[in-house]
Amino acid sequence: IKTFALSFVNSSDDVRSLRKLLTKSCKIISKIETKKGFLNRRLICKVSDAILIDRGDLSRYISISEIPLAQRIIIKDSKSLNKKVFVATNLLETMIVSNSPTRAESNDVFSTLESGCAGLVLAAETAIGKYPEECISFLKNCLKTFNKKKNYINNNKLFFQN
């Protein structure tokens, strides 16, 4: 199955135009990264196979303080339509130059997973960053912790590493 990511989707017509050029087996991931795309998100989601939230570009159209809310709304809408949603941009920004993330980045990754996204997309961290392997290792550890969260919460304890 071939998958295409369509950038700067502003309406469902954008997705329909691409779909006309593709075979029926092709999948389309629509990137929500503008205010217009955000406002039309439900219609875009209905005609897409999945959604990618590009927080970096979206923050040029929506204030940074509103990005977390916009992200949660897009994830909620996508899930209500049974569509997978992925989140990109600035997840591990400091790891472009540092071998470890900040506590805020760690919390952002966990919160993003907890809100129901299907996956995380790294860009600069692995494309031009000095520590791409450490980024992947960190995300792997985050996913392990996230997948064990029910045990942590139910047992009222954390598993600390020595």
Backbone as a ProteinNet text record, in pm:
[ID]
protein_1_A
[PRIMARY]
IKTFALSFVNSSDDVRSLRKLLTKSCKIISKIETKKGFLNRRLICKVSDAILIDRGDLSRYISISEIPLAQRIIIKDSKSLNKKVFVATNLLETMIVSNSPTRAESNDVFSTLESGCAGLVLAAETAIGKYPEECISFLKNCLKTFNKKKNYINNNKLFFQN
[TERTIARY]
85.3	0	89	66.4	140.9	68.8	147.9	92.7	152.3	66.8	108.5	69.4	159.2	127.9	104.3	-9.2	-46.6	-30.2	58.8	88.8	-9.9	-23.6	-104.8	-245.7	-310.4	-448.5	-539.4	-615.1	-705.6	-851.7	-881.2	-1020.7	-1024.7	-1142.8	-1159.7	-1139.3	-1161.7	-1138.5	-991.7	-900.9	-758.3	-730.2	-791.1	-770.9	-837.2	-958.2	-1029.6	-951.2	-889.5	-810.6	-694.1	-625.1	-515.5	-569.2	-679.3	-734.3	-768.5	-813.1	-846.1	-724.4	-605.6	-482.2	-424.4	-476.7	-419.2	-508.2	-449.2	-529	-605.6	-708.5	-793.3	-718	-610.5	-535.9	-443	-420.8	-331.3	-397.7	-316.2	-362.9	-313.5	-393.9	-356.6	-355.1	-240.8	-228.1	-233.4	-333.3	-349.2	-284.7	-199.8	-132.3	-217	-250.3	-321.2	-214.3	-197	-89.7	-123.1	-253.4	-298.3	-427.1	-461.3	-586.3	-705.9	-702.5	-812.3	-824.3	-710	-711.3	-770	-731.4	-787.3	-938.9	-985.1	-1128.8	-1207.4	-1144.4	-1209.5	-1169.5	-1112.9	-1052.1	-1147	-1272	-1363.2	-1390.3	-1412.1	-1434.8	-1308.7	-1193.6	-1065.5	-1045	-1072.8	-1054.5	-1143.4	-1265.2	-1359.4	-1309.6	-1238	-1193.1	-1047.6	-983.1	-842.9	-835	-721.7	-699.3	-636.4	-565	-502.4	-471.6	-440.9	-410.8	-273.3	-199.6	-72.8	-83.2	-64.5	-64.9	77.6	98.2	229.1	222.6	266.8	255	340.9	450.3	538.1	472.2	424.3	356.3	225.8	153.3	26.8	47.5	162	188.4	214.6	226.2	235.3	97	-7.7	-145.4	-228.8	-187.7	-257.9	-153.2	-188.9	-89.4	-34.1	91.3	158.1	83.7	25.2	-48.4	-173.7	-221.9	-341.1	-308	-181.2	-141.9	-179.8	-155	-194.4	-345.3	-426.5	-571.4	-608.4	-551.1	-578.2	-539.3	-424.3	-379	-480.8	-527.2	-623.8	-756.2	-800.3	-924.3	-909.6	-798.8	-775.9	-769.4	-699.9	-691.3	-829.1	-904.8	-1040.4	-1128.9	-1126.7	-1208.1	-1165.1	-1035.3	-983.7	-1025.3	-1009.1	-1047.2	-1196.7	-1278	-1423.6	-1463.5	-1379.4	-1403.9	-1321.9	-1263.3	-1183.3	-1065.4	-1002.1	-884.7	-763.3	-652.8	-528.4	-478.2	-413.9	-357.3	-215.2	-125.9	14.5	50.1	150.7	191.9	339.2	368.9	505.9	542.2	669.4	731.6	762.6	889.4	942.2	921.7	904.5	887.5	1015	1128.3	1257	1355.3	1309.8	1387.4	1528.5	1541.7	1674.5	1771.7	1716.9	1804.9	1869.9	1841.6	1915.5	2061.2	2081.2	2216.7	2255.7	2160.1	2186.7	2155.2	2228.7	2206	2089.7	2023.1	1905	1799.4	1672.3	1563.7	1541.8	1456.5	1417.7	1302.3	1276.5	1161	1031.8	1026.3	906.9	884.4	991.8	979.1	933.1	986.5	944.1	794.7	750.8	609.8	524	572.8	500.8	480	584.5	573.9	469	477	383	239.8	221.6	88.3	29.7	114	68.3	22.6	98.6	57.4	-71.8	-77.4	-194.2	-321.3	-307	-424.6	-480	-406.3	-459.8	-396.6	-284.4	-222.3	-166.6	-160.2	-113	37.8	100.4	244.2	301.7	432.4	507.4	602.2	621.2	708.2	821.7	943.1	1060.2	1110.5	1162.6	1215.3	1358.1	1373.3	1507.5	1590	1523.1	1594.5	1675.6	1620.3	1690.1	1752	1703.2	1755.8	1885.9	1890	2010.9	2068.1	1998.6	2042.9	2169.8	2238.9	2364.2	2340.1	2216.9	2190.3	2066.8	2061.5	1941.8	1915.7	2021.6	2002.8	1951.3	2000.9	1954.3	1807	1765.1	1623.2	1535.2	1575.7	1497.9	1497.3	1611.7	1620.5	1529.8	1530.9	1446.1	1298.2	1258.3	1118.2	1078.9	1170.2	1144.7	1116.6	1199	1178.8	1048.2	1014.8	886.7	769.9	778.1	670.6	658.1	771.2	767.3	697.5	734.6	672.4	524.3	491.4	351.3	269.5	322.6	250.3	235.4	320.8	313.3	236.2	183.6	125.6	13.6	-66.6	-176	-121.5	-12.3	49.4	105.6	168.1	224	113.9	8.1	-100.6	-174.8	-205.5	-280.7	-201.2	-70.4	13.1	66.7	33.2	73.1	223.7	298.5	443.8	507.7	628.2	709.2	824.6	878.5	994.5	1115.2	1198.8	1313.6	1433.4	1510.8	1632.2	1747.4	1839.8	1958.8	2064.7
-118.7	0	123.8	210.4	335.2	440.4	519.7	624.6	758.1	856.6	991.8	1085.9	1177.7	1282.9	1410.2	1472.5	1594.5	1712.6	1804	1919.7	2033.3	2114	2235.9	2211	2108.6	2077.8	2181.6	2250.8	2353.4	2314.5	2216.1	2174	2028.7	1970.7	1833.3	1824.5	1934.5	1935.3	1910.9	1959.6	1934.2	1784.1	1713.7	1568.5	1497.5	1539.3	1477.8	1494.6	1610.4	1635.6	1537.4	1513.4	1416.3	1275.7	1243.3	1108.3	1072.4	1168.6	1144.4	1099.5	1139.2	1105.8	971.4	913.5	792.2	671.2	552.6	430.9	417.2	334.3	317.7	261	186.8	125.4	224.1	340.7	440.1	506.6	537.8	604.7	748.3	835.8	976.7	1018.8	1072	1134.4	1284.7	1349.6	1493.8	1568.2	1664.9	1744.7	1867.4	1877.4	1995.3	2089.6	2201.7	2293.2	2439.4	2466.3	2604.7	2626	2751.7	2783.1	2731.6	2749.8	2702.2	2550.3	2482.1	2337.1	2296.3	2369.3	2340.6	2359.9	2469.5	2497.9	2394.9	2336.6	2236.7	2093.8	2073.7	1945.7	1827	1842.1	1727.3	1680.7	1774.3	1737.9	1680.1	1737.8	1685.3	1543.8	1524.1	1392.8	1286.9	1324.4	1229.4	1172.1	1252.4	1205.8	1160.4	1165	1124.2	987.5	922.4	793.9	813.9	924.1	958.3	1107.9	1159	1301.5	1314.9	1416.7	1452.5	1596.6	1618.5	1753.8	1806	1910.4	1974.9	2098.8	2083.6	2191.2	2311.8	2289.5	2400.1	2497.1	2445.1	2532.9	2585.9	2502.6	2546.9	2665.2	2669	2778.1	2911.7	2909.5	3035.9	3097	3016.2	3060.8	3066.2	2988.2	2980.6	3010.3	3085	3119.5	2994	3001.2	2886.1	2840	2933	2894.3	2813.3	2822.9	2747.4	2615.4	2593.9	2471.2	2344.7	2337.9	2215.4	2186.4	2290.8	2271.8	2229.4	2295.1	2258.7	2113	2072.8	1934.5	1838.1	1865.4	1776.9	1771.8	1885.1	1888.3	1804.5	1820.7	1743.9	1594.9	1558.4	1416.4	1362.1	1436.5	1392.9	1374.3	1471.2	1460.9	1343.3	1325.1	1215	1080.7	1067.5	941.6	916.1	1022.1	1004.2	956.7	982.4	937.8	812.7	751.4	629.3	646.7	763.3	789.8	803.3	748.1	762.5	904.8	950.8	1084.4	1078.5	1149.5	1153.9	1298.4	1314.8	1448.3	1468.1	1584.9	1619.5	1756.6	1783.2	1913.1	1938.1	1961.5	2003.9	1903.7	1778.4	1680	1668	1663.2	1650	1753.9	1875.8	1984.9	1999.2	1988.1	2006.8	1896.5	1782.6	1672.3	1692.8	1803.8	1838.3	1864	1923.2	1956.1	1892.8	1830.9	1771.2	1622	1543.9	1398.9	1353.1	1447	1409.4	1519.3	1480.2	1576.5	1650	1750.2	1819.8	1744	1775.7	1716.5	1755.8	1879.6	1925.7	1844.7	1814.1	1733.8	1592.2	1536.2	1403.2	1403.8	1505.1	1516.4	1537.5	1615.6	1640.4	1509.9	1429.9	1301	1213.8	1201.9	1117.1	1168.9	1299.4	1358.6	1341.8	1354.6	1337.4	1193.9	1098.5	958.6	934.6	990.5	970.8	1029.2	1134.8	1196.7	1114	1012.1	918.8	919.8	986.8	985	846	813.2	681.2	676.4	793.6	794.7	933.7	936.8	1061.8	1071.7	1192.2	1212.5	1305.8	1257.2	1340	1389.6	1509.2	1563.6	1610.7	1733.1	1789.6	1707.3	1650.7	1573.5	1459.3	1397.2	1283.9	1319.9	1424.8	1462.2	1541	1639.1	1721.4	1719.5	1652.3	1649.4	1569.1	1601.9	1532.7	1397.4	1372	1252	1175.3	1137.5	1068.7	934.3	859.4	729.9	746.8	848.3	874.9	916.8	990	1027.6	903.2	811.3	688.7	606.2	596.3	523.1	584.9	717.6	785.2	759.1	770	744.4	600.6	508.8	367.2	350.8	416.9	410.6	477.1	587.7	654.3	561.7	492.9	402.1	285.9	234.1	126.7	174.5	293	349.2	373.4	430.2	457.9	329	225.1	98.5	28.7	62.7	3.4	91.5	204.7	302.9	246.3	156.7	99.7	24.2	-49.9	-120.6	-23.4	82.1	183.2	245.4	286	355.6	260.3	140.2	44.5	-2.4	-11.4	-56.8	58.4	180.6	299.6	309.8	271.5	277.6	305.1	346.4	363.1	264.2	233.6	146	231.1	248.6	335.1	255	316.3	253.3	292.4	200.6	231.7	295
0	0	0	-93.3	-100.5	-17.6	53.7	138	98.1	87.4	52.6	164.8	197.6	294.7	216.6	240.4	169.8	263.8	228.6	313.2	290.8	395.2	391.7	338.9	392	354.8	420.9	339.6	390.5	380.4	295.1	279.1	234.3	241.5	195.2	44.2	-27.3	-172	-206.1	-121	-142.1	-143.4	-50.2	-39.1	-157	-189.8	-302.4	-433.5	-452.2	-574.4	-585.5	-474.2	-476	-496.3	-429.2	-438.5	-582.9	-662.1	-803.2	-883.7	-838.3	-909.6	-868.4	-760.9	-703.1	-726.8	-711.5	-717.1	-585.7	-587.8	-468.9	-349.5	-374.2	-263.8	-193.7	-252.5	-192	-71.6	27.3	148.6	149.7	210.1	219.9	365.6	406.6	539.1	515.6	571.5	553.4	668.3	633	734.9	769.1	895.4	945.5	998.1	927	964.1	936	911.9	894.6	973.1	993.6	1064	984.5	853.5	769.2	776.8	776.5	791.2	925.2	1029.7	1162.6	1162.5	1105.2	1104.3	1022.9	921.2	835.7	870.5	987.8	1025.6	1015.2	1053.2	1050.7	907.5	817.5	677	615.3	650.2	601.2	652.8	778.1	840.2	775.6	743.2	683.1	550.6	472.7	340.5	339.9	455.4	468.7	534.6	517.4	584.2	721.3	737.9	866	864.4	982.8	999.9	1063.5	1020.5	1083	1129.2	1256.3	1311.9	1306.3	1229.1	1221.9	1310.1	1433.5	1531.3	1496.6	1427.6	1392.4	1297.5	1185	1089.4	1146.8	1219.7	1278.7	1372.9	1439.7	1534.6	1464.5	1333.3	1258.3	1237.7	1255.8	1232.4	1359.7	1458.8	1587.6	1694.4	1797.1	1898.7	1965.7	2002.8	2064.9	2189.5	2263.3	2383.5	2350.2	2226.5	2185.5	2115.5	2083.1	2012.9	2091.1	2223.6	2294.9	2285.6	2293.2	2282.1	2140	2040.9	1901.3	1876.7	1930.4	1914.9	1974.6	2092.9	2157.9	2082.2	2029.3	1951.8	1824.8	1754.8	1631.6	1662.8	1770	1807.4	1842.6	1920.3	1960.1	1837.2	1747.1	1625.1	1539.1	1522.3	1440.2	1499	1629.3	1693.8	1682.5	1692.4	1682.5	1543	1444	1306.7	1272.3	1374.9	1359.2	1263.5	1271.2	1189.4	1280.1	1235.9	1311.3	1297.8	1403.8	1401.1	1455.4	1388.7	1426	1461	1545.1	1588.4	1556.3	1498.7	1461.9	1515.2	1519.1	1544.6	1691.4	1715.4	1845.1	1958	1926.5	2033	2116.3	2050.1	2119.3	2066	2054.9	1993.7	2051.2	2184.2	2244	2204.4	2160.8	2123.2	1986.6	1923.2	1802.3	1840.7	1959.2	2003.2	2136.9	2205.5	2336.1	2331.9	2409.6	2406.1	2493.7	2560.9	2638.9	2628.6	2641.1	2630	2762.3	2756.5	2879.7	2945.1	3070.4	3138.6	3067.6	3018.2	2947.3	2819.7	2747.6	2626	2659.4	2765.6	2808.8	2841.8	2912.1	2947.3	2822.7	2727.9	2603.8	2527.3	2517.1	2448	2515.7	2648.4	2721.6	2707.8	2724.9	2714.6	2575	2474.5	2337.5	2314.1	2363.6	2353	2430.9	2549.3	2635.6	2574.7	2497.2	2435.8	2319.9	2277.9	2180.6	2042.8	2027.4	1894.4	1865.8	1737.5	1695.8	1680.2	1667.2	1648.7	1655.3	1666.6	1677.2	1558.9	1508.9	1394.2	1434.4	1421.7	1445.4	1310.6	1308.7	1183.5	1204.8	1247.5	1265	1363.6	1463.2	1565.1	1503.9	1402.1	1340	1205.4	1140.3	1009.3	1019.6	1110.4	1123.1	1264	1355.7	1494	1514.8	1622	1654.3	1722	1770.1	1850	1801.7	1674.7	1624.9	1693.5	1721.2	1786.7	1928.7	1997.5	2133.6	2133.8	2029.2	2015.7	2007.3	1922.2	1903.6	2032	2095	2221.5	2327.2	2336.6	2433.3	2404.1	2277.5	2243.1	2273.5	2249.4	2282.1	2431.6	2514.3	2659.1	2700.8	2635.8	2663.5	2632.1	2517.8	2479.2	2577.3	2623.9	2724.2	2850.7	2896.3	3016.4	2992.5	2879.2	2847.7	2845.4	2783.7	2774.6	2909.5	3005.2	3138.5	3237.2	3191.6	3284	3369	3315.5	3395.4	3516.2	3494.2	3606.4	3708.4	3659.1	3749.3	3833.7	3768.8	3837.8	3931.8	3883.4	3966.5	4087.8	4073.1	4184	4267.5	4225.7	4301.2	4319.2	4216.5	4229	4093	4097.1	3976.9	3982.2	3867.8	3860.9	3831.5	3928.2	3912.5	3865	3776.5	3728.2	3819	3839.8	3921	3836.3
[MASK]
++++++++++++++++++++++++++++++++++++++++++++++++++++++++++++++++++++++++++++++++++++++++++++++++++++++++++++++++++++++++++++++++++++++++++++++++++++++++++++++++++

